[in-house]
């Protein structure tokens, strides 16, 4: 008999909420069997959940994850899935590299503004030369 999992077991194992699991179910990414009100997840659901969470960590959208998982389920070879994943990862890499570039520009601007503020504060707290303290 195949090992099965409850919603609580999977949530605990992967450190996610029950609501997250229900969302993935609503999206059709996992399909537990229902026994009354209880959801019973198969090993296949567990593997799919693992792929979903990996995709989310990589920043892939739900639709991108769905396409990759659907390829995984429909093709016995991994070539189609690998090609799709490679394309998605390439796009994501470009997005992250652009974000990294943008962040570097912003950090450089912050550094310049901080230096300017320090200079203003230093000038403001230094007594002016030539002025006496007695007025």
TORKOL-4160 file (C-alpha; in steps of 0.2 Angstrom, whole numbers, padded with zeros to 4 digits, m for minus):
135
<pt num="1" X="0000" Y="0000" Z="0000"/>
<pt num="2" X="0006" Y="0017" Z="m0005"/>
<pt num="3" X="0011" Y="0029" Z="0009"/>
<pt num="4" X="m0001" Y="0043" Z="0011"/>
<pt num="5" X="0000" Y="0060" Z="0020"/>
<pt num="6" X="m0012" Y="0071" Z="0029"/>
<pt num="7" X="m0013" Y="0090" Z="0026"/>
<pt num="8" X="m0005" Y="0093" Z="0043"/>
<pt num="9" X="0009" Y="0081" Z="0040"/>
<pt num="10" X="0014" Y="0089" Z="0024"/>
<pt num="11" X="0012" Y="0107" Z="0031"/>
<pt num="12" X="0023" Y="0102" Z="0045"/>
<pt num="13" X="0036" Y="0093" Z="0034"/>
<pt num="14" X="0038" Y="0108" Z="0022"/>
<pt num="15" X="0035" Y="0122" Z="0035"/>
<pt num="16" X="0020" Y="0129" Z="0026"/>
<pt num="17" X="0002" Y="0133" Z="0031"/>
<pt num="18" X="m0013" Y="0123" Z="0029"/>
<pt num="19" X="m0020" Y="0138" Z="0019"/>
<pt num="20" X="m0005" Y="0137" Z="0007"/>
<pt num="21" X="m0009" Y="0119" Z="0004"/>
<pt num="22" X="m0027" Y="0122" Z="0000"/>
<pt num="23" X="m0022" Y="0136" Z="m0012"/>
<pt num="24" X="m0011" Y="0124" Z="m0022"/>
<pt num="25" X="m0026" Y="0112" Z="m0022"/>
<pt num="26" X="m0037" Y="0126" Z="m0028"/>
<pt num="27" X="m0025" Y="0130" Z="m0042"/>
<pt num="28" X="m0025" Y="0111" Z="m0047"/>
<pt num="29" X="m0006" Y="0109" Z="m0043"/>
<pt num="30" X="m0010" Y="0095" Z="m0031"/>
<pt num="31" X="m0025" Y="0084" Z="m0030"/>
<pt num="32" X="m0028" Y="0075" Z="m0014"/>
<pt num="33" X="m0041" Y="0062" Z="m0012"/>
<pt num="34" X="m0056" Y="0066" Z="m0001"/>
<pt num="35" X="m0062" Y="0055" Z="0013"/>
<pt num="36" X="m0076" Y="0064" Z="0020"/>
<pt num="37" X="m0069" Y="0081" Z="0025"/>
<pt num="38" X="m0051" Y="0074" Z="0026"/>
<pt num="39" X="m0038" Y="0076" Z="0012"/>
<pt num="40" X="m0027" Y="0062" Z="0009"/>
<pt num="41" X="m0011" Y="0066" Z="m0001"/>
<pt num="42" X="m0001" Y="0053" Z="m0011"/>
<pt num="43" X="0017" Y="0052" Z="m0013"/>
<pt num="44" X="0014" Y="0060" Z="m0030"/>
<pt num="45" X="0006" Y="0075" Z="m0022"/>
<pt num="46" X="0021" Y="0076" Z="m0010"/>
<pt num="47" X="0033" Y="0076" Z="m0025"/>
<pt num="48" X="0023" Y="0089" Z="m0034"/>
<pt num="49" X="0022" Y="0100" Z="m0018"/>
<pt num="50" X="0041" Y="0099" Z="m0017"/>
<pt num="51" X="0043" Y="0105" Z="m0035"/>
<pt num="52" X="0030" Y="0119" Z="m0032"/>
<pt num="53" X="0040" Y="0125" Z="m0017"/>
<pt num="54" X="0056" Y="0124" Z="m0026"/>
<pt num="55" X="0049" Y="0134" Z="m0040"/>
<pt num="56" X="0042" Y="0147" Z="m0028"/>
<pt num="57" X="0060" Y="0149" Z="m0020"/>
<pt num="58" X="0067" Y="0152" Z="m0037"/>
<pt num="59" X="0054" Y="0166" Z="m0040"/>
<pt num="60" X="0043" Y="0157" Z="m0053"/>
<pt num="61" X="0025" Y="0161" Z="m0055"/>
<pt num="62" X="0011" Y="0149" Z="m0052"/>
<pt num="63" X="0008" Y="0147" Z="m0070"/>
<pt num="64" X="0026" Y="0144" Z="m0074"/>
<pt num="65" X="0027" Y="0130" Z="m0060"/>
<pt num="66" X="0010" Y="0123" Z="m0067"/>
<pt num="67" X="0018" Y="0121" Z="m0085"/>
<pt num="68" X="0033" Y="0113" Z="m0078"/>
<pt num="69" X="0024" Y="0101" Z="m0067"/>
<pt num="70" X="0011" Y="0097" Z="m0081"/>
<pt num="71" X="0026" Y="0093" Z="m0093"/>
<pt num="72" X="0033" Y="0082" Z="m0079"/>
<pt num="73" X="0016" Y="0072" Z="m0078"/>
<pt num="74" X="0014" Y="0071" Z="m0096"/>
<pt num="75" X="0031" Y="0066" Z="m0103"/>
<pt num="76" X="0040" Y="0051" Z="m0097"/>
<pt num="77" X="0057" Y="0059" Z="m0103"/>
<pt num="78" X="0063" Y="0074" Z="m0093"/>
<pt num="79" X="0069" Y="0083" Z="m0109"/>
<pt num="80" X="0054" Y="0093" Z="m0112"/>
<pt num="81" X="0053" Y="0098" Z="m0093"/>
<pt num="82" X="0071" Y="0102" Z="m0093"/>
<pt num="83" X="0069" Y="0113" Z="m0108"/>
<pt num="84" X="0055" Y="0123" Z="m0101"/>
<pt num="85" X="0063" Y="0124" Z="m0084"/>
<pt num="86" X="0079" Y="0130" Z="m0092"/>
<pt num="87" X="0069" Y="0144" Z="m0102"/>
<pt num="88" X="0060" Y="0149" Z="m0086"/>
<pt num="89" X="0077" Y="0150" Z="m0076"/>
<pt num="90" X="0085" Y="0160" Z="m0089"/>
<pt num="91" X="0071" Y="0173" Z="m0089"/>
<pt num="92" X="0072" Y="0173" Z="m0070"/>
<pt num="93" X="0091" Y="0175" Z="m0070"/>
<pt num="94" X="0089" Y="0190" Z="m0081"/>
<pt num="95" X="0076" Y="0198" Z="m0069"/>
<pt num="96" X="0087" Y="0195" Z="m0054"/>
<pt num="97" X="0102" Y="0202" Z="m0063"/>
<pt num="98" X="0093" Y="0218" Z="m0067"/>
<pt num="99" X="0086" Y="0219" Z="m0049"/>
<pt num="100" X="0104" Y="0217" Z="m0043"/>
<pt num="101" X="0110" Y="0231" Z="m0055"/>
<pt num="102" X="0096" Y="0242" Z="m0049"/>
<pt num="103" X="0100" Y="0239" Z="m0031"/>
<pt num="104" X="0118" Y="0243" Z="m0033"/>
<pt num="105" X="0114" Y="0260" Z="m0041"/>
<pt num="106" X="0102" Y="0264" Z="m0027"/>
<pt num="107" X="0115" Y="0259" Z="m0014"/>
<pt num="108" X="0128" Y="0270" Z="m0022"/>
<pt num="109" X="0115" Y="0284" Z="m0022"/>
<pt num="110" X="0112" Y="0281" Z="m0003"/>
<pt num="111" X="0131" Y="0281" Z="0000"/>
<pt num="112" X="0132" Y="0298" Z="m0008"/>
<pt num="113" X="0118" Y="0305" Z="0001"/>
<pt num="114" X="0124" Y="0299" Z="0018"/>
<pt num="115" X="0141" Y="0307" Z="0014"/>
<pt num="116" X="0133" Y="0323" Z="0010"/>
<pt num="117" X="0122" Y="0323" Z="0026"/>
<pt num="118" X="0138" Y="0319" Z="0037"/>
<pt num="119" X="0147" Y="0333" Z="0028"/>
<pt num="120" X="0132" Y="0345" Z="0032"/>
<pt num="121" X="0132" Y="0339" Z="0050"/>
<pt num="122" X="0151" Y="0341" Z="0052"/>
<pt num="123" X="0150" Y="0359" Z="0045"/>
<pt num="124" X="0135" Y="0363" Z="0056"/>
<pt num="125" X="0143" Y="0357" Z="0072"/>
<pt num="126" X="0160" Y="0365" Z="0069"/>
<pt num="127" X="0162" Y="0383" Z="0076"/>
<pt num="128" X="0165" Y="0396" Z="0063"/>
<pt num="129" X="0183" Y="0402" Z="0063"/>
<pt num="130" X="0185" Y="0421" Z="0067"/>
<pt num="131" X="0170" Y="0422" Z="0078"/>
<pt num="132" X="0172" Y="0424" Z="0097"/>
<pt num="133" X="0162" Y="0415" Z="0109"/>
<pt num="134" X="0157" Y="0431" Z="0118"/>
<pt num="135" X="0144" Y="0440" Z="0109"/>
